Amino acid sequence: MNELLNTILAQYALPLYGIHGISHWARVLENGRRLCKVTGAQLEVVELFSILHDSKRDNEGVDYRHGALGAEYAATLRDALELSNDHFDLLYFACARHTDGLTDADITVQTCWDADRLDLGRVGIHPSPGRLCTDAARDPAAIAWAHQRAQARFIPDLIIREWGLKPDGKNPLDY
């Protein structure tokens, strides 16, 4: 995962700790891992979604094409992703359509979308249960947990522990 993450970060155009950057990706990952325990979604797809879904944003505001561009970028990394064709198709669809407001899809795609939507507090939006896909995400305790972290722009320690990145976003191997 670290080699793939470094590849993604090398082309990422926005500030690493911006509202769509690695802190967001890490919270989406943690949200997704929690949801997967309940939904039974394909964890490897949810994990890859967390680092790819916003990887091709070109600004921190409105960027309607970033989902489709993220999906296309995932396709260029296809060999490195180590997913079955079916699981890659789920990842591609989840990335491409994650901003469309859809709620009806495969449970893995729904889990991806919910993991992202639960982090809307970082931009001042409280997640609406009616716009979440799964019962696991609609759980008031799940919403409260994720929303508090998003509002505080909490920086998960997995950025250091799993991804090997320093809090300033630099890879320790670059020093």
DRENDO-1510 file (C-alpha; in Angstrom, 1 decimal, always signed):
<recs>
REC; n; res; u; v; w
REC; 1; MET; +0.0; +0.0; +0.0 .
REC; 2; ASN; +2.8; +2.5; +0.8 .
REC; 3; GLU; +4.3; +2.2; -2.7 .
REC; 4; LEU; +0.8; +2.8; -4.2 .
REC; 5; LEU; +0.2; +5.7; -1.8 .
REC; 6; ASN; +3.5; +7.3; -2.7 .
REC; 7; THR; +2.6; +7.0; -6.4 .
REC; 8; ILE; -0.8; +8.7; -5.8 .
REC; 9; LEU; +0.7; +11.4; -3.6 .
REC; 10; ALA; +3.4; +12.2; -6.2 .
REC; 11; GLN; +0.7; +13.4; -8.6 .
REC; 12; TYR; -1.7; +14.9; -6.1 .
REC; 13; ALA; -2.2; +18.6; -7.0 .
REC; 14; LEU; -3.6; +20.0; -3.7 .
REC; 15; PRO; -2.2; +20.6; -0.3 .
REC; 16; LEU; -1.7; +17.2; +1.4 .
REC; 17; TYR; -3.5; +18.4; +4.6 .
REC; 18; GLY; -6.2; +20.3; +2.7 .
REC; 19; ILE; -9.9; +19.5; +3.2 .
REC; 20; HIS; -9.7; +16.8; +0.5 .
REC; 21; GLY; -6.2; +15.6; +1.4 .
REC; 22; ILE; -4.7; +12.7; +3.4 .
REC; 23; SER; -6.4; +13.5; +6.7 .
REC; 24; HIS; -9.7; +13.2; +4.8 .
REC; 25; TRP; -8.5; +10.0; +3.1 .
REC; 26; ALA; -7.5; +8.5; +6.5 .
REC; 27; ARG; -10.8; +9.4; +8.1 .
REC; 28; VAL; -12.6; +7.8; +5.2 .
REC; 29; LEU; -10.5; +4.7; +5.6 .
REC; 30; GLU; -11.3; +4.5; +9.3 .
REC; 31; ASN; -15.0; +5.1; +8.7 .
REC; 32; GLY; -14.9; +2.4; +6.0 .
REC; 33; ARG; -13.2; -0.1; +8.2 .
REC; 34; ARG; -15.8; +0.4; +10.9 .
REC; 35; LEU; -18.6; +0.1; +8.4 .
REC; 36; CYS; -17.2; -3.0; +6.7 .
REC; 37; LYS; -17.4; -4.9; +10.1 .
REC; 38; VAL; -21.2; -4.4; +9.9 .
REC; 39; THR; -21.9; -4.3; +6.2 .
REC; 40; GLY; -19.6; -7.2; +5.1 .
REC; 41; ALA; -18.3; -5.0; +2.2 .
REC; 42; GLN; -15.1; -5.9; +0.5 .
REC; 43; LEU; -12.5; -4.2; +2.7 .
REC; 44; GLU; -9.8; -4.0; +0.1 .
REC; 45; VAL; -12.1; -2.1; -2.3 .
REC; 46; VAL; -13.1; +0.3; +0.5 .
REC; 47; GLU; -9.4; +0.9; +1.5 .
REC; 48; LEU; -8.4; +1.7; -2.1 .
REC; 49; PHE; -11.4; +3.9; -2.5 .
REC; 50; SER; -10.3; +6.0; +0.5 .
REC; 51; ILE; -7.0; +7.0; -1.2 .
REC; 52; LEU; -8.3; +7.2; -4.8 .
REC; 53; HIS; -11.7; +8.9; -4.7 .
REC; 54; ASP; -10.4; +12.5; -4.3 .
REC; 55; SER; -6.9; +11.9; -5.7 .
REC; 56; LYS; -7.6; +13.8; -8.9 .
REC; 57; ARG; -9.3; +16.9; -7.5 .
REC; 58; ASP; -7.9; +20.1; -9.0 .
REC; 59; ASN; -9.3; +22.4; -6.4 .
REC; 60; GLU; -10.8; +22.4; -2.9 .
REC; 61; GLY; -14.2; +23.7; -4.1 .
REC; 62; VAL; -16.6; +22.5; -6.7 .
REC; 63; ASP; -14.9; +20.0; -9.0 .
REC; 64; TYR; -17.6; +17.9; -10.8 .
REC; 65; ARG; -15.1; +15.8; -12.8 .
REC; 66; HIS; -12.8; +14.6; -10.0 .
REC; 67; GLY; -14.7; +11.4; -9.4 .
REC; 68; ALA; -14.6; +10.3; -13.0 .
REC; 69; LEU; -10.9; +11.3; -13.2 .
REC; 70; GLY; -10.2; +9.4; -10.0 .
REC; 71; ALA; -11.8; +6.3; -11.5 .
REC; 72; GLU; -9.7; +6.7; -14.7 .
REC; 73; TYR; -6.6; +7.2; -12.6 .
REC; 74; ALA; -7.4; +3.9; -10.8 .
REC; 75; ALA; -7.6; +2.2; -14.2 .
REC; 76; THR; -4.0; +3.4; -15.0 .
REC; 77; LEU; -2.9; +1.8; -11.7 .
REC; 78; ARG; -4.9; -1.4; -12.4 .
REC; 79; ASP; -1.9; -3.8; -12.3 .
REC; 80; ALA; -0.7; -2.4; -8.9 .
REC; 81; LEU; -4.2; -2.7; -7.3 .
REC; 82; GLU; -4.2; -6.5; -7.0 .
REC; 83; LEU; -8.0; -6.7; -7.3 .
REC; 84; SER; -10.2; -9.2; -9.1 .
REC; 85; ASN; -12.0; -7.8; -12.1 .
REC; 86; ASP; -15.3; -7.7; -10.2 .
REC; 87; HIS; -13.7; -5.9; -7.3 .
REC; 88; PHE; -12.0; -3.4; -9.6 .
REC; 89; ASP; -15.3; -2.7; -11.3 .
REC; 90; LEU; -16.8; -1.9; -7.8 .
REC; 91; LEU; -13.9; +0.4; -7.1 .
REC; 92; TYR; -14.1; +2.2; -10.4 .
REC; 93; PHE; -17.9; +2.7; -10.0 .
REC; 94; ALA; -17.6; +3.9; -6.4 .
REC; 95; CYS; -14.9; +6.5; -7.4 .
REC; 96; ALA; -16.7; +7.6; -10.6 .
REC; 97; ARG; -20.1; +8.1; -9.0 .
REC; 98; HIS; -19.2; +9.1; -5.4 .
REC; 99; THR; -20.4; +12.7; -5.8 .
REC; 100; ASP; -23.7; +11.9; -7.6 .
REC; 101; GLY; -25.8; +11.5; -4.4 .
REC; 102; LEU; -26.8; +7.9; -5.3 .
REC; 103; THR; -27.7; +5.5; -2.5 .
REC; 104; ASP; -28.6; +2.3; -4.5 .
REC; 105; ALA; -25.6; +0.1; -5.4 .
REC; 106; ASP; -23.7; -2.9; -4.4 .
REC; 107; ILE; -23.0; -3.0; -0.6 .
REC; 108; THR; -19.3; -2.4; -1.1 .
REC; 109; VAL; -20.0; +0.7; -3.2 .
REC; 110; GLN; -22.5; +1.9; -0.7 .
REC; 111; THR; -20.0; +1.4; +2.1 .
REC; 112; CYS; -17.4; +3.4; +0.1 .
REC; 113; TRP; -19.9; +6.3; -0.4 .
REC; 114; ASP; -21.0; +6.2; +3.3 .
REC; 115; ALA; -17.4; +6.3; +4.5 .
REC; 116; ASP; -16.9; +9.5; +2.5 .
REC; 117; ARG; -20.2; +11.1; +3.4 .
REC; 118; LEU; -19.6; +10.5; +7.1 .
REC; 119; ASP; -16.7; +12.9; +6.7 .
REC; 120; LEU; -18.7; +15.9; +5.4 .
REC; 121; GLY; -18.4; +17.7; +8.8 .
REC; 122; ARG; -14.9; +18.9; +7.6 .
REC; 123; VAL; -16.8; +21.2; +5.2 .
REC; 124; GLY; -19.5; +22.2; +7.7 .
REC; 125; ILE; -22.2; +19.6; +6.5 .
REC; 126; HIS; -23.8; +17.3; +9.0 .
REC; 127; PRO; -24.3; +13.9; +7.4 .
REC; 128; SER; -28.0; +13.3; +6.7 .
REC; 129; PRO; -29.2; +9.8; +7.4 .
REC; 130; GLY; -31.5; +10.0; +4.4 .
REC; 131; ARG; -28.5; +10.5; +2.1 .
REC; 132; LEU; -26.5; +7.6; +3.6 .
REC; 133; CYS; -26.8; +4.1; +2.0 .
REC; 134; THR; -26.4; +1.6; +4.8 .
REC; 135; ASP; -28.0; +1.0; +8.2 .
REC; 136; ALA; -24.5; +0.9; +9.7 .
REC; 137; ALA; -23.8; +4.5; +8.5 .
REC; 138; ARG; -27.3; +5.7; +9.5 .
REC; 139; ASP; -26.7; +4.6; +13.1 .
REC; 140; PRO; -26.8; +7.8; +15.2 .
REC; 141; ALA; -23.6; +6.7; +17.1 .
REC; 142; ALA; -21.7; +6.2; +13.9 .
REC; 143; ILE; -22.8; +9.5; +12.6 .
REC; 144; ALA; -21.8; +11.3; +15.9 .
REC; 145; TRP; -18.4; +9.6; +16.0 .
REC; 146; ALA; -17.5; +10.4; +12.4 .
REC; 147; HIS; -19.0; +13.9; +12.5 .
REC; 148; GLN; -17.1; +14.9; +15.6 .
REC; 149; ARG; -13.8; +13.8; +14.0 .
REC; 150; ALA; -14.6; +15.5; +10.7 .
REC; 151; GLN; -15.5; +18.8; +12.3 .
REC; 152; ALA; -12.3; +18.8; +14.3 .
REC; 153; ARG; -10.4; +17.8; +11.1 .
REC; 154; PHE; -8.9; +15.0; +13.3 .
REC; 155; ILE; -5.7; +13.6; +11.9 .
REC; 156; PRO; -5.7; +9.8; +12.3 .
REC; 157; ASP; -2.5; +8.2; +13.5 .
REC; 158; LEU; -2.6; +5.7; +10.7 .
REC; 159; ILE; -1.0; +8.4; +8.5 .
REC; 160; ILE; +2.2; +7.7; +10.5 .
REC; 161; ARG; +1.6; +4.2; +11.7 .
REC; 162; GLU; +0.4; +2.6; +8.4 .
REC; 163; TRP; +1.4; +5.0; +5.7 .
REC; 164; GLY; +4.7; +6.1; +7.1 .
REC; 165; LEU; +4.1; +9.8; +6.5 .
REC; 166; LYS; +5.2; +12.5; +8.9 .
REC; 167; PRO; +2.5; +14.9; +10.2 .
REC; 168; ASP; +3.8; +17.5; +7.7 .
REC; 169; GLY; +2.9; +15.1; +4.9 .
REC; 170; LYS; +6.5; +14.3; +4.0 .
REC; 171; ASN; +7.6; +10.7; +3.5 .
REC; 172; PRO; +10.3; +9.9; +6.1 .
REC; 173; LEU; +12.2; +8.1; +3.3 .
REC; 174; ASP; +12.7; +11.5; +1.6 .
REC; 175; TYR; +15.0; +12.9; +4.3 .
</recs>
